[in-house]
Amino acid sequence: MNDTLKYITNRFKVNIDGKPPFTIFNEDRAVMARAMAEMGFKVGAEIGVAQGIHAEILCENNPELKLYCIDIWNQYRGYNEYTNRINRYYKQAQERLRPYDCVFIKKFSMDAIKDFGDNSLDFVYIDAAHDFKSVAEDIYEWSKKVKVGGIVYGHDYKRWRKGEKKHTVEVKDVVQAYCYCKDINPWFILKIPKYETSWMFVRQESDRI
């Protein structure tokens, strides 16, 4: 068990005997941000930033963090969640994150991935487009950029669809398939009050990524 995994199991009092996923209860996103600060995580990326609310939580709870904020901040075919709000969100994110060490990368996720070397990040937080293809690409590619002992973490661990052409969430299906196929064990779901359930795993040497 690497040091990060040991820290997580002790900090959140979670037993990882048995079959994953293992559940961490009643911890909010600020607690997770502080935990990463306590572990000395200083370089991370958030994929899907929108107006920067979660990025601000990460930064204000980890003053030494350098955060790469990656989002296209534009409308494009097949993505209907934010419609005409997204340009306003870009300005809001810039203003909200101005006090912190944030680097804005206004690109599609699969274009931005080329700017990072493998094993170069302490963590990545994935919260971009939630359809199966987009989530699968993000987890598959961004996991490679996280060093062993780092954390791959994401939002909206659920399955949801509203109408044929409306916003689709298929995160749960992708995370389960990825963790099974890549021998990710343990992995966790985080039941966070007032927020959607999140998912997380700690990078290990045994991962087949």
C-alpha positions as a printed Julia matrix, in Angstrom:
209×3 Matrix{Float64}:
   0.0    0.0     0.0
   1.53   3.34   -1.0
   1.62   6.32    1.39
  -1.3    8.16   -0.23
  -3.58   5.15   -0.03
  -2.59   4.59    3.59
  -3.33   8.23    4.35
  -6.76   8.06    2.68
  -7.83   4.9     4.52
  -6.67   6.29    7.87
  -7.92   9.85    7.36
 -11.39   8.79    6.31
 -11.57   5.58    8.38
 -12.47   3.4     5.4
 -11.95  -0.36    5.32
 -10.74  -1.6     1.93
 -11.22  -5.3     2.57
 -13.64  -6.83    0.09
 -14.81  -5.71   -3.33
 -14.66  -2.1    -4.56
 -16.02   0.51   -4.72
 -15.49   1.51   -1.1
 -17.56   4.38    0.25
 -16.29   7.44    2.07
 -19.21   9.11    3.86
 -19.94  12.68    4.92
 -16.87  14.45    3.59
 -17.22  17.62    1.56
 -15.03  18.85   -1.27
 -13.16  21.29    0.98
 -12.11  18.38    3.19
 -10.75  16.53    0.17
  -8.88  19.66   -0.94
  -7.33  20.02    2.52
  -6.41  16.34    2.55
  -4.49  16.77   -0.7
  -2.74  19.81    0.75
  -1.77  17.77    3.82
  -0.26  15.15    1.52
   1.88  17.8    -0.17
   0.06  17.87   -3.51
   1.2   21.04   -5.25
   0.46  20.56   -8.97
  -2.94  19.53  -10.27
  -5.4   19.92  -13.12
  -9.14  20.37  -13.23
 -10.82  19.22  -16.43
 -14.09  21.08  -16.85
 -13.91  24.27  -14.81
 -17.02  26.25  -15.84
 -17.3   29.25  -13.48
 -14.47  28.02  -11.26
 -16.4   27.15   -8.09
 -14.63  23.86   -7.38
 -11.26  25.21   -8.57
 -11.59  27.94   -5.96
 -12.23  25.32   -3.26
  -9.07  23.49   -4.31
  -6.97  26.64   -4.27
  -8.2   28.29   -1.09
  -7.65  25.05    0.84
  -4.18  24.51   -0.63
  -2.34  27.84   -0.79
   0.74  26.28   -2.44
  -1.23  24.7    -5.28
  -0.54  25.4    -8.93
  -3.76  24.48  -10.73
  -4.16  24.02  -14.48
  -7.73  24.99  -15.36
  -8.78  23.25  -18.56
 -12.06  23.96  -20.34
 -13.06  24.91  -23.87
 -15.38  27.62  -22.46
 -17.32  27.67  -25.69
 -20.36  26.07  -27.26
 -19.85  23.12  -29.55
 -21.96  20.51  -31.3
 -23.23  17.75  -29.04
 -22.82  19.64  -25.76
 -25.98  21.27  -24.49
 -25.53  21.66  -20.73
 -24.53  25.33  -20.41
 -25.62  26.76  -23.81
 -25.06  30.52  -23.93
 -23.92  30.74  -20.28
 -20.49  29.29  -20.95
 -18.83  32.51  -22.2
 -19.99  34.3   -19.06
 -18.62  31.43  -16.96
 -15.14  31.95  -18.42
 -15.07  35.55  -17.2
 -16.42  34.49  -13.8
 -13.74  31.82  -13.46
 -10.98  34.29  -14.33
 -12.22  36.74  -11.72
 -12.83  34.11   -9.03
  -9.4   32.51   -9.46
  -7.39  35.71   -9.89
  -5.83  35.51   -6.37
  -4.44  32.02   -6.98
  -1.73  30.34   -9.03
  -4.0   29.16  -11.84
  -3.1   28.59  -15.48
  -6.06  28.81  -17.85
  -5.94  26.46  -20.83
  -8.82  27.2   -23.19
  -8.8   23.98  -25.17
 -10.71  20.76  -25.58
  -9.52  18.18  -23.07
  -7.96  15.91  -25.69
  -6.02  18.84  -27.14
  -4.83  20.05  -23.73
  -3.59  16.57  -22.82
  -0.7   17.07  -25.27
   0.67  19.86  -23.07
   1.41  17.5   -20.16
   3.97  14.78  -19.66
   3.09  11.42  -18.16
   3.44  11.25  -14.35
   3.63  15.05  -14.12
   0.63  15.82  -11.89
  -0.15  15.17   -8.23
  -3.85  14.93   -9.04
  -6.45  15.45  -11.71
 -10.12  16.31  -11.12
 -12.43  15.35  -13.99
 -15.72  17.2   -14.4
 -16.06  17.96  -18.11
 -18.63  16.55  -20.58
 -20.41  13.61  -18.97
 -21.33  11.46  -21.98
 -19.7    8.02  -22.23
 -17.13   8.87  -24.91
 -15.95  12.09  -23.28
 -15.68  10.6   -19.79
 -13.88   7.51  -21.12
 -11.34   9.63  -23.0
 -10.75  11.89  -20.0
 -10.19   9.09  -17.5
  -8.11   6.99  -19.89
  -5.79   9.8   -20.96
  -5.57  12.01  -17.88
  -4.9    9.09  -15.53
  -1.56   8.66  -17.33
  -0.58  12.2   -16.37
  -0.89  11.49  -12.63
   2.16  10.15  -10.83
   2.07   6.97   -8.74
   0.76   8.01   -5.35
  -1.33  10.76   -6.91
  -5.11  10.93   -7.08
  -7.54  10.64   -9.99
 -10.79  12.18   -8.83
 -14.07  13.16  -10.49
 -17.62  14.42  -10.11
 -21.12  13.09  -10.82
 -20.81   9.36  -10.19
 -24.23   8.59  -11.62
 -26.23   7.52  -14.67
 -28.81  10.02  -15.91
 -30.51  10.99  -19.15
 -33.22  13.52  -19.96
 -34.7   13.24  -23.43
 -32.97  12.07  -26.59
 -30.93  15.23  -27.23
 -30.61  16.6   -23.71
 -27.75  16.51  -21.23
 -26.51  12.96  -20.6
 -24.54  11.66  -17.6
 -22.83   8.26  -18.03
 -20.0    8.68  -15.53
 -20.94   5.7   -13.36
 -20.8    3.28  -16.29
 -17.4    4.53  -17.45
 -15.77   4.55  -14.02
 -16.93   1.0   -13.29
 -15.71  -0.28  -16.66
 -12.37   1.52  -16.46
 -11.57   0.36  -12.92
 -12.48  -3.23  -13.79
 -10.48  -3.33  -17.01
  -7.42  -1.56  -15.62
  -7.24  -3.49  -12.32
  -7.85  -0.37  -10.24
  -8.26  -1.6    -6.68
  -9.22  -0.06   -4.38
 -11.35   2.73   -5.74
 -13.8    4.9    -3.86
 -17.08   6.73   -4.1
 -17.53   9.82   -1.94
 -20.95  10.58   -0.52
 -20.69  14.33   -0.07
 -23.63  16.23    1.51
 -25.34  18.74   -0.81
 -23.26  17.59   -3.8
 -23.45  14.77   -6.28
 -21.53  11.62   -5.39
 -17.9   11.71   -6.53
 -15.43   8.95   -7.39
 -11.7    8.57   -6.75
  -8.71   6.27   -6.92
  -5.07   6.48   -5.91
  -2.51   5.72   -8.63
  -0.48   2.59   -7.88
   2.35   0.73   -9.56
  -0.03  -2.17  -10.23
  -2.45  -0.08  -12.31
  -2.59  -1.16  -15.97
  -2.99   2.29  -17.42
